[in-house]
Amino acid sequence: DFTILELLFVVAIISLLAAILVPLLDMSRNKAKKTQCSSNLLQISMSIKLYADEYHYYPYTRRKAGAATYYWCYYNDGAESKFDKSPIYEYLKSSNVLLCPAFHSGFKSISPGLEMACSYGYNAEYVGGSPELNPAPPPEADIEELLLKTAPAKLIDIKAPDRTMLMTDSAFESAEGLEESYYFWARYVFSQPAVEHKARAHFRHRKMAVASFCDGHIDDS
């Protein structure tokens, strides 16, 4: 039999161990998610590089074809959203890597009811878009129209590939909560009806973000 004092001592020891182990387990889980995220971005970036090597320019961020819209990562005609019609499908094959394992609660898809989703942003300003956006357009500019009007960069346009970000964890806050973003702007904020787009890096890995660069390296520091 155990005395009350002995039982209290055991409970205190268990509580102490839990206080030590739970944060360590949480750190381990977060590290695993960050490692998976780095792997995802590496695979996506390699597929984009293969596309650029073949066509000599990077994939477009967004373009229209009739009623359908083609993004760098998927296709949407309002009724369905498919990865296998994206420009990088031939080089990537699996859409699973488009979702960061750390992007969860509060998430809202930009295409409700559709299967496709992407929690990584493509550099719409200097890679999938064009430096012709300099200087910054006025705040009332329609971001979707700008994406349609700017051509993607050619390989020779990227003068400092080791310093030009290609992809990163990305999201933006809207009135309805945290939303996925398939692109990011390095500097600009644009306004649209009812939504102010602030598509920037999303620091979801314990206040850090993972990014890939045009030379192929990954930075998760």
C-alpha positions in Angstrom: 0.0 0.0 0.0 1.0 3.6 -0.7 0.6 6.5 1.7 -0.9 9.7 0.6 2.5 11.3 0.7 4.0 8.7 -1.6 1.2 9.0 -4.1 1.6 12.8 -4.1 5.3 12.3 -4.7 4.6 10.0 -7.7 2.1 12.4 -9.2 4.6 15.3 -8.8 7.3 13.2 -10.6 4.9 12.4 -13.4 3.8 16.0 -13.8 7.4 17.1 -13.9 8.3 14.6 -16.6 5.2 15.6 -18.6 6.2 19.3 -18.3 9.6 18.4 -19.7 8.5 15.9 -22.4 5.5 17.6 -23.9 7.4 20.7 -25.2 10.1 18.3 -26.6 7.5 16.3 -28.4 5.9 19.5 -29.7 9.3 20.7 -31.0 9.9 17.3 -32.6 6.5 17.4 -34.4 7.2 21.0 -35.6 10.6 20.0 -36.8 9.2 17.1 -38.7 6.6 19.4 -40.4 9.3 21.9 -41.3 11.5 19.1 -42.8 8.5 17.9 -44.9 7.8 21.5 -45.9 11.4 21.9 -47.1 11.1 18.7 -49.1 7.8 19.9 -50.6 9.3 23.2 -51.7 12.4 21.4 -53.1 10.2 19.2 -55.3 8.0 22.1 -56.5 11.1 24.2 -57.2 12.7 21.4 -59.2 9.6 21.0 -61.3 9.5 24.7 -62.0 13.2 24.7 -62.9 12.6 21.8 -65.3 9.8 23.7 -66.9 12.0 26.8 -67.2 14.9 24.8 -68.7 12.6 23.3 -71.3 10.7 26.5 -72.3 13.4 29.1 -71.4 11.0 31.0 -69.2 9.2 30.4 -65.9 5.6 29.3 -65.6 3.0 32.0 -65.6 1.4 32.8 -62.3 -2.1 33.1 -63.8 -3.6 33.2 -67.3 -7.1 33.0 -68.8 -8.3 30.7 -71.6 -11.9 31.3 -72.3 -13.9 30.6 -69.1 -11.1 28.7 -67.5 -8.2 30.1 -65.4 -4.8 28.4 -65.4 -2.6 29.0 -62.4 1.0 27.8 -62.0 -0.3 25.0 -59.7 -3.8 24.2 -61.0 -6.7 24.8 -63.4 -10.1 26.1 -62.4 -13.2 26.6 -64.6 -15.6 27.3 -61.8 -16.9 23.8 -61.7 -13.7 21.8 -61.1 -10.2 22.4 -60.0 -7.5 20.2 -61.3 -3.7 19.8 -60.8 -3.2 17.7 -63.9 -3.8 20.7 -66.2 -1.2 22.9 -64.5 2.0 23.8 -66.4 4.2 21.9 -63.8 2.1 18.7 -63.8 4.4 17.0 -66.3 7.4 17.5 -64.0 5.8 17.0 -60.5 2.8 14.6 -61.0 1.6 14.7 -57.4 -0.4 17.5 -55.9 0.2 16.3 -52.3 3.4 18.4 -52.0 1.4 21.6 -52.6 0.1 21.5 -49.1 2.3 22.4 -46.2 1.8 20.1 -43.2 1.9 23.1 -40.8 -1.0 24.9 -42.6 -4.1 23.7 -40.7 -6.4 25.5 -38.3 -8.1 28.6 -39.6 -7.4 27.6 -43.2 -9.9 28.6 -45.9 -9.6 27.5 -49.5 -9.9 30.2 -52.2 -12.0 27.6 -54.1 -14.6 26.3 -51.6 -16.0 22.9 -52.5 -13.1 22.2 -54.9 -10.4 19.7 -54.2 -7.3 21.7 -55.3 -5.5 23.8 -52.7 -2.0 25.3 -52.4 -0.4 26.7 -49.3 2.8 27.8 -51.1 3.3 31.1 -52.8 5.1 31.7 -56.2 7.0 34.9 -56.7 4.4 36.8 -58.8 6.5 39.9 -58.9 9.8 38.8 -60.3 9.5 35.2 -61.5 5.9 34.3 -62.5 5.2 38.0 -63.2 7.5 40.7 -64.4 9.7 43.6 -63.0 7.5 45.8 -65.3 5.3 46.1 -62.3 7.9 48.7 -61.0 7.1 51.2 -59.7 4.2 49.9 -57.7 0.8 50.3 -59.3 -1.8 52.3 -57.3 -3.5 50.6 -54.4 -6.8 50.3 -56.3 -5.2 48.2 -59.0 -6.9 44.9 -59.7 -4.3 42.2 -58.7 -5.9 39.5 -60.8 -5.8 41.7 -63.9 -2.2 42.5 -63.2 -1.3 38.8 -63.0 -2.9 38.3 -66.5 -1.1 41.2 -68.1 2.5 40.4 -67.0 4.6 37.8 -68.7 6.7 35.4 -66.7 10.5 36.0 -66.4 12.9 34.3 -68.8 15.8 32.4 -67.3 18.2 35.1 -68.4 16.1 37.7 -66.6 17.1 36.3 -63.2 20.4 38.1 -62.6 20.9 36.9 -59.0 19.2 33.4 -58.7 20.8 32.7 -55.3 19.0 35.9 -54.0 15.8 35.7 -55.9 13.1 33.9 -54.0 11.1 31.4 -56.0 8.6 29.9 -53.5 7.7 30.3 -49.9 5.1 29.5 -47.3 2.4 32.0 -48.1 -1.0 33.1 -47.0 -3.1 36.2 -46.3 -5.6 37.4 -43.8 -9.1 38.2 -45.0 -12.4 39.0 -43.3 -13.2 35.3 -43.3 -9.9 34.1 -41.8 -6.6 32.8 -43.0 -6.6 32.0 -46.7 -4.3 30.1 -49.0 -2.3 32.1 -51.5 -0.7 30.6 -54.6 1.5 33.7 -55.1 3.3 36.3 -53.0 4.3 39.9 -53.6 7.7 41.0 -52.4 6.6 44.5 -51.6 3.1 45.5 -52.7 -0.3 45.5 -51.2 -3.3 45.6 -53.6 -6.9 46.3 -52.9 -9.8 44.4 -54.4 -13.6 44.7 -53.7 -14.0 43.6 -50.0 -10.6 42.0 -49.8 -7.2 43.6 -49.2 -4.6 41.2 -50.5 -1.5 41.0 -48.4 0.0 37.9 -50.0 3.3 37.6 -48.1 5.4 35.0 -46.5 3.5 33.1 -43.8 5.7 32.4 -40.8 3.9 29.2 -39.8 6.9 27.2 -38.5 7.3 28.6 -35.0 7.5 32.1 -36.4 9.7 31.1 -39.3 9.0 30.4 -43.0 10.6 28.0 -45.5 11.7 29.4 -48.9 13.3 28.2 -52.1 15.4 30.3 -54.4 15.9 30.3 -58.2 19.3 28.6 -57.9 17.6 25.6 -56.2 18.7 26.1 -52.6 16.2 26.0 -49.7 16.4 28.3 -46.7 14.5 27.2 -43.6 16.4 29.3 -41.0 
